[in-house]
Amino acid sequence: MAKKKKHGAPHEEENGEAWLLPYSDLMTLLLALFIALFAISQTDQKKVTQLAQAFSAAFNMGGPSFFDNAGPNMSMMRQVVSDEDRGNQAYLAENQQLEEIQRQLEEYIEQNNLEDELTTELADDGLMIRIKEKALFPSGSAELVGDAQKIGPVVAGLLATIPQRVLISGHTDNVPINTPQYPSNWELSSYRALNFMKYLLSINSGLNPARFSAMGYSEYRPIASNDDEIGRTQNRRVEILIARSQHFDPHEEERKAMKAKLGE
């Protein structure tokens, strides 16, 4: 009987290029992500559309392209960026307003020789006005005296010209106090802030009380060392913070630079 001819093992097709399909899918998804991120940061729909079409033409392998039916809502994107731009313009306008308040107050300080009692600082959270204890209160007391009648009306008048919130805080040094009226520095600092706020509201009817708040921080927010009398003198103070209502968007300049580059 003739022997049956043995057949060889089934031929296995080469799989060397099988990785190309998942690789191309991955690249398409990554490109889609970059296009979406790019579009979010831009306001020029035409440029975004052209870029998406270029990627689509380069990576479309004959089937329907991912970019054909996908894309950000550019109208909404433009509105978001436009709102951010207006927000920065409002920030700059408010900053100029606070700088003008600071300038007027600095002029008054110089004209009345109050440099040792009153200082100003324009910071990220707003315009800070610091008044040393000796300009407003006797030692260990929250009853207004001294130069309060020189400082209060000027500060109140400036505050009446702006709409921002006003936070008034009292601060002490770390020397303990224990009197029937002020059992600790908490009470002393709180009453000083409250009494000065009430004084400002009482001397200017143009101030809206809803804008104001008062708080006491005792000895726990020093601006100098309490190890000597010079530092303790600086820490005994009342602070008036005109709080910013607008905040700066640090990414606006990046968006403008990218938009200008695309427009070239």
Beta strands, then each sheet from edge to edge (+ up, - down):
strand 1: 118-123
strand 2: 126-132
strand 3: 166-171
strand 4: 212-216
strand 5: 237-243
sheet 1: 1+ 2- 5+ 3- 4-
end
